[in-house]
Amino acid sequence: MKLYVQLLTLVMVMILTGCSARIYTTGTNMDPVTQLPVSVKEKGDLSLDGSISIYDAGNSSAYSYILGKEVQYRFLSLTECSLGGHYALNKYFSMGLRYKYGGGHEKYKGHSILASANFFQNRPTKRGKAVYGYDVLGSAQLKTAHNFMTVDEYFLRYYSGIIGDDEYWGITTSGFQKLSYYRIRQNYFRLSLQPSFSVEHRLVSFFIGIGLAYQDQFKYKTTLNIDFVEYQKEIDVGDPLVYYATHRHAFIWETFWGLGVGPDFCRVVMKVGMGSSTDAYQNSLGNFAMGITSNLNIKKIKQGDPIF
């Protein structure tokens, strides 16, 4: 009996407590609502711009009473390249087109086309050294993207016990266990309105504004079986695959500001945007963009006058 107790004491290790969390990871579908303000000033002006932006949505978490554990939602930041232009039909109105390509992760690819109309009004300062004014830019965007989602289980366990004559307290182990991987096909339509105010000097510009958008995700196709989606929907475990398959609409708002340096025909521009949305998981947004704008006048080119 004594020998049995000694052997038991030698190898005894007890698990005091442990916890785990389910983690959903995907590329954010909240690309920037706002874009660089149009800087046309008179009839015949053509404004061209190209930019690269990094955008992300804040991670979120919740507790699932059905699973009995914490559920976390991780959104990966993505990179977007944008090319666009606007042509002024008169001194108050211009129209334009834009193409955006999203990437930054090998499992995510997105393409967007935007058609936009801009109402603007500009006035010179008293000394005539700068121009200030406002723009109201409305756009319609159609986007298609190949996305993904991974489902992992993170575990953390605490141990204590006795091995031989030594006592061990507070020993922890942790790790990830991969549960699932899904490929996702997303299509959405977005309407946005962007009022802004700007001041432009010969070599420097500044702008500030806000963007408001309505987004309709009319397609969210996954490799998840539709019967399981309906089952998850009924028991409501907070599965984002189910949420995005059944919740199509979201409203987004974003404030932004930026600076430009350089002559009007080749100006380096920086833009910072922050906002929020009614999306249950991606409710805080942020983006940063750097680009180049170039403005010239088509009418002056035809007449042989200097274009800048």
Secondary structure as a PSIPRED ss2 file (coil, helix, strand):
# PSIPRED VFORMAT (PSIPRED V4.0)

   1 M C   1.000  0.000  0.000
   2 K H   0.000  1.000  0.000
   3 L H   0.000  1.000  0.000
   4 Y H   0.000  1.000  0.000
   5 V H   0.000  1.000  0.000
   6 Q H   0.000  1.000  0.000
   7 L H   0.000  1.000  0.000
   8 L H   0.000  1.000  0.000
   9 T H   0.000  1.000  0.000
  10 L H   0.000  1.000  0.000
  11 V H   0.000  1.000  0.000
  12 M C   1.000  0.000  0.000
  13 V E   0.000  0.000  1.000
  14 M E   0.000  0.000  1.000
  15 I E   0.000  0.000  1.000
  16 L E   0.000  0.000  1.000
  17 T E   0.000  0.000  1.000
  18 G E   0.000  0.000  1.000
  19 C E   0.000  0.000  1.000
  20 S E   0.000  0.000  1.000
  21 A E   0.000  0.000  1.000
  22 R E   0.000  0.000  1.000
  23 I E   0.000  0.000  1.000
  24 Y E   0.000  0.000  1.000
  25 T E   0.000  0.000  1.000
  26 T E   0.000  0.000  1.000
  27 G E   0.000  0.000  1.000
  28 T C   1.000  0.000  0.000
  29 N C   1.000  0.000  0.000
  30 M C   1.000  0.000  0.000
  31 D C   1.000  0.000  0.000
  32 P C   1.000  0.000  0.000
  33 V C   1.000  0.000  0.000
  34 T C   1.000  0.000  0.000
  35 Q C   1.000  0.000  0.000
  36 L C   1.000  0.000  0.000
  37 P C   1.000  0.000  0.000
  38 V C   1.000  0.000  0.000
  39 S C   1.000  0.000  0.000
  40 V C   1.000  0.000  0.000
  41 K C   1.000  0.000  0.000
  42 E C   1.000  0.000  0.000
  43 K C   1.000  0.000  0.000
  44 G C   1.000  0.000  0.000
  45 D E   0.000  0.000  1.000
  46 L E   0.000  0.000  1.000
  47 S E   0.000  0.000  1.000
  48 L E   0.000  0.000  1.000
  49 D E   0.000  0.000  1.000
  50 G E   0.000  0.000  1.000
  51 S E   0.000  0.000  1.000
  52 I E   0.000  0.000  1.000
  53 S E   0.000  0.000  1.000
  54 I E   0.000  0.000  1.000
  55 Y E   0.000  0.000  1.000
  56 D E   0.000  0.000  1.000
  57 A E   0.000  0.000  1.000
  58 G C   1.000  0.000  0.000
  59 N C   1.000  0.000  0.000
  60 S E   0.000  0.000  1.000
  61 S E   0.000  0.000  1.000
  62 A E   0.000  0.000  1.000
  63 Y E   0.000  0.000  1.000
  64 S E   0.000  0.000  1.000
  65 Y C   1.000  0.000  0.000
  66 I C   1.000  0.000  0.000
  67 L C   1.000  0.000  0.000
  68 G C   1.000  0.000  0.000
  69 K E   0.000  0.000  1.000
  70 E E   0.000  0.000  1.000
  71 V E   0.000  0.000  1.000
  72 Q E   0.000  0.000  1.000
  73 Y E   0.000  0.000  1.000
  74 R E   0.000  0.000  1.000
  75 F E   0.000  0.000  1.000
  76 L E   0.000  0.000  1.000
  77 S C   1.000  0.000  0.000
  78 L E   0.000  0.000  1.000
  79 T E   0.000  0.000  1.000
  80 E E   0.000  0.000  1.000
  81 C E   0.000  0.000  1.000
  82 S E   0.000  0.000  1.000
  83 L E   0.000  0.000  1.000
  84 G E   0.000  0.000  1.000
  85 G E   0.000  0.000  1.000
  86 H E   0.000  0.000  1.000
  87 Y E   0.000  0.000  1.000
  88 A E   0.000  0.000  1.000
  89 L C   1.000  0.000  0.000
  90 N C   1.000  0.000  0.000
  91 K C   1.000  0.000  0.000
  92 Y C   1.000  0.000  0.000
  93 F E   0.000  0.000  1.000
  94 S E   0.000  0.000  1.000
  95 M E   0.000  0.000  1.000
  96 G E   0.000  0.000  1.000
  97 L E   0.000  0.000  1.000
  98 R E   0.000  0.000  1.000
  99 Y E   0.000  0.000  1.000
 100 K E   0.000  0.000  1.000
 101 Y E   0.000  0.000  1.000
 102 G E   0.000  0.000  1.000
 103 G E   0.000  0.000  1.000
 104 G E   0.000  0.000  1.000
 105 H E   0.000  0.000  1.000
 106 E C   1.000  0.000  0.000
 107 K C   1.000  0.000  0.000
 108 Y E   0.000  0.000  1.000
 109 K E   0.000  0.000  1.000
 110 G E   0.000  0.000  1.000
 111 H E   0.000  0.000  1.000
 112 S E   0.000  0.000  1.000
 113 I E   0.000  0.000  1.000
 114 L E   0.000  0.000  1.000
 115 A E   0.000  0.000  1.000
 116 S E   0.000  0.000  1.000
 117 A E   0.000  0.000  1.000
 118 N E   0.000  0.000  1.000
 119 F E   0.000  0.000  1.000
 120 F E   0.000  0.000  1.000
 121 Q E   0.000  0.000  1.000
 122 N E   0.000  0.000  1.000
 123 R E   0.000  0.000  1.000
 124 P E   0.000  0.000  1.000
 125 T C   1.000  0.000  0.000
 126 K C   1.000  0.000  0.000
 127 R C   1.000  0.000  0.000
 128 G C   1.000  0.000  0.000
 129 K C   1.000  0.000  0.000
 130 A E   0.000  0.000  1.000
 131 V E   0.000  0.000  1.000
 132 Y E   0.000  0.000  1.000
 133 G E   0.000  0.000  1.000
 134 Y E   0.000  0.000  1.000
 135 D E   0.000  0.000  1.000
 136 V E   0.000  0.000  1.000
 137 L E   0.000  0.000  1.000
 138 G E   0.000  0.000  1.000
 139 S E   0.000  0.000  1.000
 140 A E   0.000  0.000  1.000
 141 Q E   0.000  0.000  1.000
 142 L E   0.000  0.000  1.000
 143 K E   0.000  0.000  1.000
 144 T E   0.000  0.000  1.000
 145 A E   0.000  0.000  1.000
 146 H E   0.000  0.000  1.000
 147 N E   0.000  0.000  1.000
 148 F E   0.000  0.000  1.000
 149 M E   0.000  0.000  1.000
 150 T E   0.000  0.000  1.000
 151 V E   0.000  0.000  1.000
 152 D E   0.000  0.000  1.000
 153 E E   0.000  0.000  1.000
 154 Y E   0.000  0.000  1.000
 155 F E   0.000  0.000  1.000
 156 L E   0.000  0.000  1.000
 157 R E   0.000  0.000  1.000
 158 Y E   0.000  0.000  1.000
 159 Y E   0.000  0.000  1.000
 160 S E   0.000  0.000  1.000
 161 G E   0.000  0.000  1.000
 162 I E   0.000  0.000  1.000
 163 I E   0.000  0.000  1.000
 164 G C   1.000  0.000  0.000
 165 D C   1.000  0.000  0.000
 166 D E   0.000  0.000  1.000
 167 E E   0.000  0.000  1.000
 168 Y E   0.000  0.000  1.000
 169 W E   0.000  0.000  1.000
 170 G E   0.000  0.000  1.000
 171 I E   0.000  0.000  1.000
 172 T E   0.000  0.000  1.000
 173 T E   0.000  0.000  1.000
 174 S E   0.000  0.000  1.000
 175 G E   0.000  0.000  1.000
 176 F E   0.000  0.000  1.000
 177 Q E   0.000  0.000  1.000
 178 K E   0.000  0.000  1.000
 179 L E   0.000  0.000  1.000
 180 S E   0.000  0.000  1.000
 181 Y E   0.000  0.000  1.000
 182 Y E   0.000  0.000  1.000
 183 R E   0.000  0.000  1.000
 184 I E   0.000  0.000  1.000
 185 R E   0.000  0.000  1.000
 186 Q E   0.000  0.000  1.000
 187 N E   0.000  0.000  1.000
 188 Y E   0.000  0.000  1.000
 189 F E   0.000  0.000  1.000
 190 R E   0.000  0.000  1.000
 191 L E   0.000  0.000  1.000
 192 S E   0.000  0.000  1.000
 193 L E   0.000  0.000  1.000
 194 Q E   0.000  0.000  1.000
 195 P E   0.000  0.000  1.000
 196 S E   0.000  0.000  1.000
 197 F E   0.000  0.000  1.000
 198 S E   0.000  0.000  1.000
 199 V E   0.000  0.000  1.000
 200 E E   0.000  0.000  1.000
 201 H E   0.000  0.000  1.000
 202 R C   1.000  0.000  0.000
 203 L C   1.000  0.000  0.000
 204 V E   0.000  0.000  1.000
 205 S E   0.000  0.000  1.000
 206 F E   0.000  0.000  1.000
 207 F E   0.000  0.000  1.000
 208 I E   0.000  0.000  1.000
 209 G E   0.000  0.000  1.000
 210 I E   0.000  0.000  1.000
 211 G E   0.000  0.000  1.000
 212 L E   0.000  0.000  1.000
 213 A E   0.000  0.000  1.000
 214 Y E   0.000  0.000  1.000
 215 Q E   0.000  0.000  1.000
 216 D E   0.000  0.000  1.000
 217 Q E   0.000  0.000  1.000
 218 F E   0.000  0.000  1.000
 219 K E   0.000  0.000  1.000
 220 Y E   0.000  0.000  1.000
 221 K E   0.000  0.000  1.000
 222 T E   0.000  0.000  1.000
 223 T C   1.000  0.000  0.000
 224 L C   1.000  0.000  0.000
 225 N C   1.000  0.000  0.000
 226 I H   0.000  1.000  0.000
 227 D H   0.000  1.000  0.000
 228 F H   0.000  1.000  0.000
 229 V H   0.000  1.000  0.000
 230 E H   0.000  1.000  0.000
 231 Y H   0.000  1.000  0.000
 232 Q H   0.000  1.000  0.000
 233 K H   0.000  1.000  0.000
 234 E H   0.000  1.000  0.000
 235 I H   0.000  1.000  0.000
 236 D C   1.000  0.000  0.000
 237 V C   1.000  0.000  0.000
 238 G C   1.000  0.000  0.000
 239 D C   1.000  0.000  0.000
 240 P H   0.000  1.000  0.000
 241 L H   0.000  1.000  0.000
 242 V H   0.000  1.000  0.000
 243 Y H   0.000  1.000  0.000
 244 Y H   0.000  1.000  0.000
 245 A H   0.000  1.000  0.000
 246 T H   0.000  1.000  0.000
 247 H C   1.000  0.000  0.000
 248 R C   1.000  0.000  0.000
 249 H E   0.000  0.000  1.000
 250 A E   0.000  0.000  1.000
 251 F E   0.000  0.000  1.000
 252 I E   0.000  0.000  1.000
 253 W E   0.000  0.000  1.000
 254 E E   0.000  0.000  1.000
 255 T E   0.000  0.000  1.000
 256 F E   0.000  0.000  1.000
 257 W E   0.000  0.000  1.000
 258 G E   0.000  0.000  1.000
 259 L E   0.000  0.000  1.000
 260 G E   0.000  0.000  1.000
 261 V E   0.000  0.000  1.000
 262 G C   1.000  0.000  0.000
 263 P C   1.000  0.000  0.000
 264 D C   1.000  0.000  0.000
 265 F C   1.000  0.000  0.000
 266 C C   1.000  0.000  0.000
 267 R E   0.000  0.000  1.000
 268 V E   0.000  0.000  1.000
 269 V E   0.000  0.000  1.000
 270 M E   0.000  0.000  1.000
 271 K E   0.000  0.000  1.000
 272 V E   0.000  0.000  1.000
 273 G E   0.000  0.000  1.000
 274 M E   0.000  0.000  1.000
 275 G E   0.000  0.000  1.000
 276 S E   0.000  0.000  1.000
 277 S E   0.000  0.000  1.000
 278 T C   1.000  0.000  0.000
 279 D C   1.000  0.000  0.000
 280 A C   1.000  0.000  0.000
 281 Y C   1.000  0.000  0.000
 282 Q C   1.000  0.000  0.000
 283 N C   1.000  0.000  0.000
 284 S E   0.000  0.000  1.000
 285 L E   0.000  0.000  1.000
 286 G E   0.000  0.000  1.000
 287 N E   0.000  0.000  1.000
 288 F E   0.000  0.000  1.000
 289 A E   0.000  0.000  1.000
 290 M E   0.000  0.000  1.000
 291 G E   0.000  0.000  1.000
 292 I E   0.000  0.000  1.000
 293 T E   0.000  0.000  1.000
 294 S E   0.000  0.000  1.000
 295 N E   0.000  0.000  1.000
 296 L E   0.000  0.000  1.000
 297 N E   0.000  0.000  1.000
 298 I H   0.000  1.000  0.000
 299 K H   0.000  1.000  0.000
 300 K H   0.000  1.000  0.000
 301 I H   0.000  1.000  0.000
 302 K H   0.000  1.000  0.000
 303 Q H   0.000  1.000  0.000
 304 G C   1.000  0.000  0.000
 305 D C   1.000  0.000  0.000
 306 P C   1.000  0.000  0.000
 307 I C   1.000  0.000  0.000
 308 F C   1.000  0.000  0.000
